[in-house]
Amino acid sequence: MCAKFRGIPALIYSGLWRREIFGKLKKDFPGKIKLVVYITDHPPAVAVKIEDGHFEMEKLEEVQEISDIDNIECDGFFAAPQGYLFGGPTAWKKGIEEGKVKMRNETIIFTILLRNLN
């Protein structure tokens, strides 16, 4: 884990770090990409930048609500309460209908979350 992050962001960091050191990150994401992950009940949001097999993560303190993500230039995002994240696709669908889950570019988001949270 990275001392700079806690919770889900720390898990994502650890998973990406592991994929980076074993050379798998470049295979997963051969181009340049920026994603935002915001677990609404455990702020802050984080931006994940991946390029040339390396990644960086930064906290986004300015994100206070799900709608704030619309103001950030990124290739994809996932915003939800932690319970919906762990609830899987059924919970995500329910959360989208309720306005508690918001995603863009689901393929990339699922790649990051599923490869790093298991």
N, C-alpha and C positions, 0 to 999 in steps of 0.2 A: 504494500500500500504506500501511497504518497502522503507524507505528513501535511502537505498543502491542502489536501482535499479530504472530505469525510463522506461516508455513506455511498450512495450510488456513484457519484463522481470519482470516488477513490477506487471503486471496483472497475469502472471504465478505464481509469488511468492504469491500474495494474494489468488489466487485460491487454490494453494497447501496448504497454511497455513490453510485456512478454512476447507479443506478436512482432514488435519491432526488433527485439534482440535476436529472435530466431528467423528474421528475414521474411516473415509472412505478411507483414503490413503492406509492403509494396505490392505483393500479389493481390491482396484484398482490395486495395485502393491505389491503382497505378497512376492516377492523376492527382490533382489538387482539389481538396474538399474542405468545407467548413460546415460543421454541424453544431446545433445548440441543443442541450439537454437541460430541462428544467423540471425538477421534482418539486412541485408547488408547495408541499408541506415540509420541505427541507431545502430552503434556498441557501445560497444563490444558484442561479443558472450557471452553466459552464459552456464555453465555446471549445469545440474540439477541432483543431486544424491538422490536417494530414497532407503531407507532400513529400514525394520522393522517398517513401519508406520511413519517414520520421513524423512524429506528432508533437503537438504542443496543446496544452489546455490552459484556459484562463477563466477566472471567475468573472461573471457579469453581474455586478452588484446593482446595475441600473434596471435589471429585470425584476419587477415587483409583482406583475400580474401576467397571465398567459398572453394577453393582448400586446404586451410590450415586445414580445418576440417579433411581431410584425415589423418593428422598426429596425431590426438587425438584419444586415445583409448576410445571408447564409444559403447553403445548398439544401438544407433540410433541418427539421427540428422535431423534437418530441417533448411535449409538456403534459404532465399529469401528476396527480397525487401518487405517492408510493404504492398504496394499496391497489390502484388500477394497474400500475406497472407490473406488479407481481401476479395480478389476476389473469394475465395472458390475453389472447385475442378477443375472447368473449367480453372480458371486462373493458378492454379498449373500445370495442364497438359500443358498449353501453355508455362509457364515458364520453365518447364523441357525441352520441345522441343527447346526453345531459349537458354538454358544453364544458365538461371537466377535463377532457383529453383533447389535445390538438396536435396534429402531425402534418408534416409535409415531407415528401420524398421518402415514403415508408420503406422502400427497398434498402436504402442506405442506413436508415435508422435501425431497421431490424438486423442488418448485418452487424452494426456496432453493438447493439444491445445483446443480441443472441450469442454472439461469439465471445463477449466479454463478461456476461453475467452467469455463465454456466461453468 
